[in-house]
Amino acid sequence: MTAQRLTNADIHDLTEWRRMLHRRPELSGEEVETARTVAATLKATGPDRILTGLGGHGVAALYDSGQPGPRVLLRCELDGLPIQELSDAEHRSETDGKAHLCGHDGHMAMLAGMARLLGRQRPATGSVVLLFQPAEETGEGAARVVSDPGFDAIRPDYAFAVHNYPGMPLGEVGVVAGPASCASRGMRVRLTGKTAHASLPETGLSPAPALSRLMVEMTGLSEGADLADPAFALVTVCHARLGEPAFGIAPGEAELYVTLRSLTDTRMEALVAAAESLAQDAAGAGLGLSIDYHDIFPACANDAKAAEIVRRAADMLGLSSGPGCLPMRPSEDFGHFGTRACLAFILLGNGTNGPVLHNPDYDFPDDLIGLGCALFAAIVEDVLGS
C-alpha cells in the first residue's frame, strides 16, 4: 500500500478532483454537496461500510482486513472559509466570499488516494477508517463527530491527521510528542448602559471607558514569549464596537471580541477566569455585562507512541522529519479524537515562499497529494502491516 502504487493516472485524477472541490467550497456546517461528492468517491472504492451524516455532514469509510487488530483513523476536513479568493487560477472558487484557503481540498484528495489504495488491498490486520470531518474551522466538527452515536461503530485505537503548512520545506514532516497546537476560544463581551443625547452625555451611561479599559487590559493577560513556555497565553483583540455610527447619540452599549489562546487546556481555564474577572471589574456596578464563547478549540497533544510511528513512516519514505513548526499557535479540533485514541497531528511542509494559510491568494500545492497519501499509507503499514 505504498505511495508507489498510486499510478500517474491516480495522481492526475486526484488532482482534478481536488481542483473540482476547490471550485465549489462550502462553509462549516453547510458541506452538503461536498459530503455527497466524497461519499460517491468512496463508494467507488468498495469499502466495507460507509457512514454519512456524522456530526452533521461527516462521511466515513471503513476498510476491514477481516483479521483481529487495531483500528486506525485517518482524518481530513470538508469545510472552506468565508474569505474572498484572489486568484487567476482556472480552478479558483466559483462562489463569492467562500474559498478553500486552508488546504482542506488537498487533505480530502490525500484521503481519496488512500481510499483507492485500500480498495485495491486491505491492511494485513485490523481496519482503517477514512473520516471526512465537517466544521473544523469553527471548532465544532470533531466534538460533534465524537459525540455522534454512529461514531461508536468506528471508534479508533489510533488517529492521525495531516495538515499542509507554509513556511516548511516541501515534503518535510513536522511531528512532536506532546503539545502540537494551542487551545483557543473567541470571547464576546457585551456592555450595556444607557444612551443619551450627545449634548447631554451625563444623562446616560456610556460603556466607552469600560471598553477602552478592556481593550488594553485584555491584551495584558498575554504571557510568555513563545510556545516553549508552558505558561504561554495570548489574548488578541479582534473587533470592537461602540454605540451607533451617529454624532447625536452618546453610546449606551458596546461589544468586544477577543481571542484567548494557550498551550494547554489547564492554562486556558485560568486565562478564561482572568479575562472574565477583568470584564466584571470594568463593567462595575453600573453597566450590564454578558459574556459568551465561540470557536472553542481544545489543545491538541500528540501521543509519544503515535509520534514515533509517524517518524518511522517518514524515514521509510526518505522524508525529512522533525518538529517543524510544532507546537503551533493556530488551533485544531483534532484533539477531540485523542480522548480514547493514540493520536498524532502532523504537519507536511508545502514550501517556504508561498502565501500562508487563510490568505486570499493561498492555494494547496498539488505535489503534496501523493506525498500525503504516501505518508498515510506508510503509517497504516507500520501499525497494521501490508
N, C-alpha and C positions, 0 to 999 in steps of 0.2 A: 504493500500500500504506500510505497514511497512516491515522492514528487515526480520521479522519472516516469511513472506510469500515467501521469497526466500527459496526454498527447498534445501536439501542436494544435490539433483540431479542438481539443478540450479548452486550451487556453484562449483560442480565438472565440469560441462560443461563450466562455465565461466573461471575456472582456466585453463582448457585445451585450451580454445580459446585464453586466454591471452598468454599462452606459445607458441602457434602457431604463433601469431603475433610477439612474441619475436624472433622467429627463422628467420623471414622474414622482417627485418627493411627496411624502405625506408626513404631517407633524405628529408628535406624540399623542397617542390615543385615537388617531384618525387613520391608522395604517391598514385600512380595509383592502384596497386594491393591491398594495404591496404584499400583504399576507396571502391573498388569493394567488398571486403570481408565484410566491415562494412555495405554497402548498402544491401547486401544479408541477413545479420544477422538481420537488422532492418526490412526488408520486411516481414520476417517470423513472426514478432510480430503483424502485421496488423495495422500499423499506418494509420492515415487519409491522410497523404501526405508524400512523400519522395522527397527531393531536392538533386541533385548532382551537382558537378562542381562549388560549391560556392567558390568564391575567389581562384579558382584553382581546388583543388581536395576535397574541403569540402563537407561533407554529413550532412544533417539534416533530422530529422523525427519529424512530428507534430502529437500530440495526443490531440484531441479536445473533451471536455466534451459535447459540444453542448449547453452549458449554458453560459450566459454572465459572464465575469470575467477577471482577469489579465492573461497575458501570461508570463510563467516562462521559461527561457532558462537555460539549464544545458550544460556546455561545457567541452569537453576534447580535446586532441591533437592527431594528426595522426603520427607525424614525429619522426624519430630516430636521432641519432648523428653520425658524421663522426669520430668515435673512434673505435679502435680495442678492442673487448671484450676479457677479460681474465677470463675464466670460464671453469669449468669442468661439468657444468650442462648439462643434456641431451637436454634442450631446448635453449642452447646458440645460438647465431647468426650464421647463415649459410652463411653470406656474409662478406668477409674480409673487414675490415675498416669501417663497419657500425654496429650499435647496439642500442638497446633501453636501454640506460643507464641513463635515467631521469625518467622512470616510465610511459611514455605515453601509453605503452601497458596495464598497470594496470588501468590507468584512463579510457581507452576505455572499459575495462572489466566492470568497475563500471557502465558506461552508458549503456552497453549492458544488464546489470542486470536491470537497470531502464526500458529499453525497454520491457523486459519480464513482469515486474510488471504493466506497463502502458497498455500493450497489454491485460492483464487479467482484469484490472479495470482502467477506466479513472478517472481523478480527478472529484470532485463534481462540480466544476465551472471552467471557463476559459480553458486554454490549456497549454501544456508543449511541448517545443522544445528540442530535444536532438541534440546538434551540435558537430560534429567531425571535428575539425578545422585543416587545413593544416598549415605548415610552422610557427609554434610557435617559434622554435629555432632561426630563423633568424629575428624575429620581423616583418615579412611581412604578416603573415597569417590573423590575426584578422583585420588589416586595409583593406585588400583585401576583406574579407568576408563582412564587414560592408558597404563597398562601392559598392558591387555587387548589381545590380538591383534586383536580386532574393531574397536578404535578406529582402527587404521591406515587403514581404508576411509573414515573421516570426519574424519581429522586436519585441523584448520583452519589457515588463514592469519591469521585474526583471531578473537578470542574476547572476548565481552562478558557480564557478569553484572550484574544489578541487585539490590540489597538494600534493602528498606524500612528507614527509620531514624527512630525517635522523636527528638525534640529539634530537628529541622529543619522549617521550614515545609512544609506540604502541597504536594507537587509540585516542590519545589526539588531541583535536580540537583547532587549532590556528585561532583566528579571532579578528580583531580590527575594530573600526570605525576610518576612516581617512587613512593616508598613509599605504599601505600594501607592495608595492615593488618599487624599485628605477627606475627612468628613466635612460637609458643608451644609448650610441651610440659609434660605432667604428669610429675613426677619422684616415684617412690615409693622411699623409703629404709627398709630393714628392718635393725634392730639385734637381734642375738641374744646373750644372755648365759646366765645360769643362775638358775632360780627357787630360792627358799628359803622356809623358814617365816618369817612376819613377825616372829617373836620373835628370829630368828637371821639377820638380813639379811647379816651378814658372811660367812655360809657360801655365799652365792650371788654372782652378778654382775649387778647391776642396770644396765639401759641408761638409767635415768631421768636421770642427769646429762648423758649424751650427747644425749638427746632434748631436754632443756631448753636445752642449749647451741645445738643446731642450729636450734631454733625462733627464736632471737634472731639467730644469725649468718647464717642463710639470707636473712632479710629485709634484712640489712645489705648484701647484694650489689646491692640496688636502686640505680640511679644515674640522674640526670637528672630535672629537674622535669617535663618534658613531652616530647612527640614531636618538638619542634623540635631536640632534642639527638640527634645521630646515635649517641651512646653510651648512649642510653636503655636501661635494663633495669629490670624489675620482678619481684620474687620475692614470691609470695603464699603464706602458709601456709594450706592449705585443710582439713587434717584431721590429727589426731594421736591415737595410741592407745598406751597403756602397760599391759602385763600384762593381768591378768584383773580384772573388777569384783568383787573379794573383799577382805576385811580381813585374812585369814590368810595371804596369799601375797605375798612380796616379788617384784616383777616380774622376768622373765627375757627378755622380748622387747618390742619396740616398733616402731611404724610411723609414718612421717611422709610426708604428701602435700604437695608444694609445686608451684605452677605457675610456670614460668620464662617470661618474656616479653621480647622485644627487637624493635627496629625492623628489623633486618636478620638474615639467616642467619649472616653472619660474626660478628656480635655474639653470636648465640645460641651458636655454638661456644665462644667464650670464656667465656660465662656457665655453660654446662654444665661446662666444665673446672673453673671456680672452685667451683661447687656440689659437684662430686664430691670435690674436694680437701678442702672443709670436712667432708664426711661421713667421709672417711677419717681425718682428724685427730681428729674427735670419737669415732670408734669405737676409735681407738688400737690397741694390740696385743692387747687382751683380748676385745673384742666381735666377733662375726661381723657382716659387713656385706654386704648385697646391694642393688643399685640397678637399677630398671627404669623404662622410659618408656612413656607412654600419651598419647593425644590429641595427636599430633605434627602441628603445622601449620607449613608454611613461611611465610616472609614473602611478601606479595603486593605486587609493584611494577608500576605501570602504565607502558605504553609511551607516550612523548610523542605519537606519531602517533595512537594509538588514543584517547588522552585528547582530542585536538583534534577528532577525529571526533564524540565524544560532545558536546563543547561546541557544535559546529555543529548537531548534531541538536536540542539543547535550544533554541538560538536559533531554528531553523526552526519549532519548536512554540510559541515565545513563553514558554518556561520559564526561570526564573532559574537560573543556574548559577554555581558557584564551588567552592572546596574543601569547603564544608560542614563535616562532622566528620571529614574525611580529613586526614592518616592517622589511623586509629583503633586503639585498644588491642585491641579484640576481634580474634580471628583468623579466617581464611578459607582453606579449602584450594584456592580458585580459582587461586592462584598456580602450581599444578602445570601448568596449561594454558599458561603463558607460556614453557615451555621452547622451543617452536618457533613459537609464535603471537604475533602482535602483540595485546597484552591490555589490557583496561581493566575494572576493578571499579568499579562506580558505586553511589552512594547515592541514594535517592529519598526525600525527606522525607515523613513521614506525620503531621506535626503536632507542636506543641510542648507540648501539655498532657496527653498520654495516658501510659499505663504504658510502661515501657521493655521492650526485648526480654528474653525469658525470665522475665518476671514472670508470676505465676499468673493475673492478670486482663488480660493483654495479648490483643488481637485485631487482626488485619490490617484496615486500613480499605479497604472495597471500592471507594472512589473511586479508589484507586491502580491498579486493574486496567486501566482504559482508558488512564491516563496512562503506565503502564509499557509497555503494548503499543505505544502511540504512539511512545514513545522508542525502543524496539527497532526499530520499523518505519522510523523516520527514520534510524537508524544503518545499517540494511540498505540503504536507498535511497542514502545517502551513499557507501557502499562499492561497491555493485553496480548502482545505477540501478533505476528502477521500470518 
